[in-house]
Amino acid sequence: MSKKTEEIDEDKMRETRTKCKNDSAKSKKQKQVVKEVKPVEKEVKSLKEEDLLVDSGADSDDDGDSLCGSLNSDDFDSDMFDSEDDGSQRETEDGDGESSEDKVHGHEGLDDNDEENEQVDSENGEEDGIDEDSEQGEVVEESDSSEDEVAPRNTVGDVPLEWYKDEKHIGYDITGKKITKKEKQDKLDSFLATMDDSKNWRKIYDEYNDEEVELTKEESKLIRRMLRGEAPHADFDPYAPYVDWFKWDDAIHPLSSAPEPKRRFIPSKWEAKKVVKYVRAIRKGWIKFDKPEEEPSVYHLWGDDSTLDQKSKHLTYIPPPKLKLPGHEESYNPSLEYIPTEEEKASYELMFEEDRPKFIPKRFTSLRSIPAYENALKESFERCLDLYLCPRVRKKRINIDPESLKPKLPSRKDLRPYPNSCYLEYKGHTGPVTSISTESSGQWIASGSTDGSVRIWEVETGRCLKTWQFDEAVKCVAWNPLSDFPILAVAMGRDLVILNTELGTDEEQNTIKELLNLGNLPEQSTSVAAIVSWLPDEIYGGIKIRHFKNISYIHWHRKGDYLSTVMASGETRGVVTHQISKKLTDKLPFKIRGLPVCTVFHPSRSFIFIATRKNVRVYDLLKADGPIKKLETGMREISSMAIHPGGDNLIVGSKEGKMCWFDMDLSSKPYKTLKNHPKDITNVAFHRSYPLFASCSVDSTAYVFHGKVYNDLNENPLIVPLEILRGHSTKSNGGGVLDCKFHPRQPWLFTAGADSIIKLYCH
Amino acid sequence: MAPKHYRPAGKKKEGNAARYMTRSQALKHLQVNLNLFRRLCIVKGIFPREPKKKVKGNHHTYYHVKDIAFLHHEPLLEKFREIKTYQKKVLKAKAKKNEELARLLLTRQPTYKLDRLILERYPTFIDALRDLDDCLTMVHLFAVLPASDREKLEVKRVHNCRKLSHEWQAYILRTHALRKVFVSVKGIYYQAEVEGQKITWLTPHAIQQVFTNDVDFSVLLTFLEFYETLLAFINFKLYRSLNVKYPPILDSRLEALAADLYALSRYIDASARGMVVEPKVDASSSSQSNDREESELRLAQLQHQLPSSEPGALMHLVADNNKEVEEDEETRVCKSLFKDLKFFLSREVPRESLLFVLPAFGGMVSWEGEGAPFKEDDDSITHHIIDKPSAGHLYLSREYVQPQWIYDCVNARIILPTEKYMVGRVPPPHLSPFVDNEAEGYVPDYAEQIKRLQAAARNKVLPLPGVGKEDLEDPQNLLYAGVMSRAEEAEAAENKKKMAAKEKQYHEELKLELKKGKGIVVDGEAEAEGEEEESAPNADNNQIAEDNAAMAKVTMPRKKRKLYDAMKMGQEKRNEGINRIKERKNKLKNAAQE
């Protein structure tokens, strides 16, 4: 209920109070008298009330409503409508002007509201009426419809009684004098009173009016019934048949003789406003009565001239790749061989999740037994994700036979002769053969082994001609390149021994003996003396040159007078050259960067090639300044090097199994890199006259290549792999093939294996 | 020191930095949230690109600037924003308990259409057909999904999907464009050829599908929205090409019986027949013809309603289609595969699939239930499809086969012998028609048998001398060739083959004799030489081959060598799978022998 109505209620209350001021009657009859005094409108209510009293029940609420509606239906209906409108008005949030209207309307509607209230109250009315006598104070407090009540006799008003709890008085009378409270009985008195008076239990103290009330028998009965939850009146029948007391048929006059209020004749302003609003909404098309004509949702989208291709302004559209079509294994009834066995399925469990097969074939013997596929939605979803989240790129897939990638090589038959099969084996060494060397005439080969022996073999027969035994493992052997000067250089540990093989004619022997005689040793310069010392070899009658470090490689100059040795040392001390004729040792006139691995003399000019770990540098021996060329191999670790007899081409083998061919006229980068061996290359070699070269590796194979160098500078060298030579045992503790050398005249290849065998391959 | 990517002030960005932007940059640029961006991307068909150089790092998604600009100018973006604000309005009204206003607002919601986008994405009809695979698969999947409140999947949409998929199937059925069918564990794959495009789609098995939690339905529904529109337009175009009105008006009785496809095909049949008569009138007065058309339609409708005792409206399709001239060879083969055969489906058979497949290959089909064109006791039924372990009442006039027989026949394009597919037996393996067995490197046994049968059938149909002789040499295939009605022919062919074989043998003998007579010395020598040459290196042929391979590889440049290695590895992997299958097969064989 709004505040205004409350106010008005109070007004009325006051009215009734003044009216009934002197009236001190308690009973219901008196109340009804009071009502009769009220205007006609109220009479209706009293009527209603009576009615209610007659047939009010648990559902008296509904009854009241319907009654009301039937009594003054037109009025009430309009009210209902109004109030509805009111509500909707508030919802639609109108302007300020309307809110003032609202107030007016509120007043208008007040009476009606009041009526309603009264109706509601009247339901309680009977209850009130009953209780009035006993608990009037409370009733006064509770009920807000005043006119039904007996006027309160105290003048305190609706004031909480605790305000006067500690006072002697309870409020004031009209003249402003205190109304004093009755003396309160103490406990003892009250107890005595109960003892004395058997009807004392019926007495109730009314605090408000400060008096004792005695309940009548009927009243106590009523209370009892109410406590039991029954209707208060014993003669009340809650299920009595409904009797319509009003005769509807022949009523000509209205129930009320009150003149019709004006508002019933003037059109509602609210309604007018509402209508305006609706009209506006309809005009603007916000409200449509007929459903809008539905355009056909589908139509001929691609016109018949859809063949004309408009150039799209946008980026090229990359159509999504289609899903892979299912194979036999996805069938509901695949062949049995497609179904993995139990063990295989178990092994899938052990796999990483990425490696695990996405789909495991299953077999169902009939169509009806196929269950729903549990991943259907998920797969569809993943496809969707792929479609809008995956970057699309056009990729050219090469769909060619991989064999077509291989280069077309000239027929090997045309490149004959080349060594292709093992012809002879030279056995005699007890340890891996580390190094071999062919004599320039091609009649002999020398070999050195880790067992410390150096042997000379006759090539064609395989006979071991001579053997020298040393204490240390032989690292390197090298024949003097001059055919009339058959001496052998052998490197082992820190020593370089120059041996007389005693092979040549007597005349040659003489010259050799003379040469190897260390009679008058020339003075070495001090820096050289720190590195090298020339000593006579007591055992085999040669020269022993002791170095300050282990020798890793030796190489003869083509003239047979000079010999270079390589030690693992930097700067100028890594490579030294020995001149046999003068028994002199020279350091190189330039510094070397890094540790040298091997050196090679240029076959025709005064150049020396020095390979360090990664690069090969070419120095001019006659000049003291830096390298004239630096060849970048791009390899991790160089192991060996060989020069073409023409002098312009160089091959370099590395420990990663790669071999580079340098054409020094072309570039300082390799002309070709061949990845032929899976393991370290131990040595590479050129043939002196045939266009052949070879490499050998610890994987116990040797490759023979055709490597033709043309005189025409415009033509690049032709490199053709010819043969893979196998035969050395692969088991021999990771040794493989340690050295390979070509025969100087024939297209034959010697290989020295870690299985202590030397092999000769012939064409 | 200048930063790594220093650019002088005022100089514009260029290269990959200017051409691509990351997703979050794109969001900022478009001023949309991720959800809206995703929807736009899906609807517009925009996907990330792979820049050559990823300027922002590897873990970003990159979009081309042009793509984003394309989105920026999209009117739909504005529309989406409008919808968003409108939603706010409705929410506000609801929050203020202004139900009436909310209701009013909801009736006037802004809507959008995707037709323009479809035309934009697929400028020609062929383009649209090319990308139809995903669309069909998705629509078919959603046609069997249960509607769900939680996932915001409305009943309306499911019904629409169902309708669209049936319309599509009706078209395929009508034009006999279906080529391959494959029943997999995932569902049934169909492949059809429409306007030269091979379209493959997957329909799930007709069993209640389950929702999984690891799926974001909003993505799926956005895709579905686009696909539904696309398929509707495609169906329209296809129906138009058949001179049938779209959307079709269906016989409600059949629809209620869940025989939509049948109803559709009857509709198409009826309206196509109507159209054939009509076209002249069409040209003269359009309004009249329209009326007439409609009345014709209604007539057709009424015809539908007539009791369907006339054996299968689908019959007419077959009859009508004979008139059409523009048909390729394959269509003709497909159309006449089940010609003159009458099928009856029993209850437990997957009806939807077979009702689609059988008529598409020219067969007449009926089923158990109401609205079926003919009843089970029809005498002219030749095949009864059953998927039970045993049949109840047996009619002697027909064959009882399992449904797989039909699929296998369709894929093989011949009528296979039915013994293996009898009721109660475990049918032979169902093979995928999408696999090229030769290219794969492994041919399953049953594929070989089918191949032989095909060759035999071809021979019978076109008895050309010399064709397929190799196939016929094998007397074993005669066992399979004994198809009931053609038994006699088979016999004749057998005789012929025997004759041919004998003749051949005779020829060979003659040749041998001649050889001996003429140049026994010369030939012998030559042969001996050849043998010698061959035998010598035979010793370790493998080694030589290996060496040769290795040597060829040695001279390859690194790039090519790597490529070669990769290719070899791929081949090996493929071979590995095949070898595993072969191994399993051997094991099985051994086990069977023991």
Interface residues (C-beta under 8 A of the other chain):
Chain A: S88 E91 T92 W286 I287 S297 V298 Y299 H300 L301 W302 S306 T307 D309 Q310 S312 H314 L315 Y317 I318 P319 P320 K322 L323 L325 P326 G327 H328 E330 S331 Y332 N333 P334 S335 L336 E337 Y338 P340 T341 P361 K362 F364 T365 S366 L367 R368 I370 P371 A372 Y373 E374 N375 A376 L377 K378 E379 S380 F381 R383 C384 L385 L387 Y388 L389 C390 P391 R392 V393 I398 P402 L405 K406 P407 L409 K672 T673 L674 K675 N676 Y703 I719 V720 P721 L722 E723 I724 R726
Chain B: R38 C41 I42 G45 I46 F47 P48 R49 E50 T61 Y62 H64 K66 D67 F70 K96 K97 N98 E100 L101 L104 R108 D115 I118 L119 R121 Y122 P123 T124 F125 A128 R130 D131 D133 D134 T137 M138 L141 L145 F182 V183 S184 V185 K186 G187 Y189 T200 P204 H205 I207 Q208 Q209 V210 F211 T212 D214 V215 D216 V219 L220 F223 A232 F233 N235 F236 K237 R240 Y246 P247 E348 V349 P350 D387 K388 Q402 P403 Q404 V426 P427 P429 H430 L431 S432 F434 V435 E440 P444 D445 Y446 Q543 D547 A550 M551 A552 K553 V554 T555 M556 R558 K560 R561 L563 Y564 M567 K568 Q571 I581 K582 R584 K585 L588
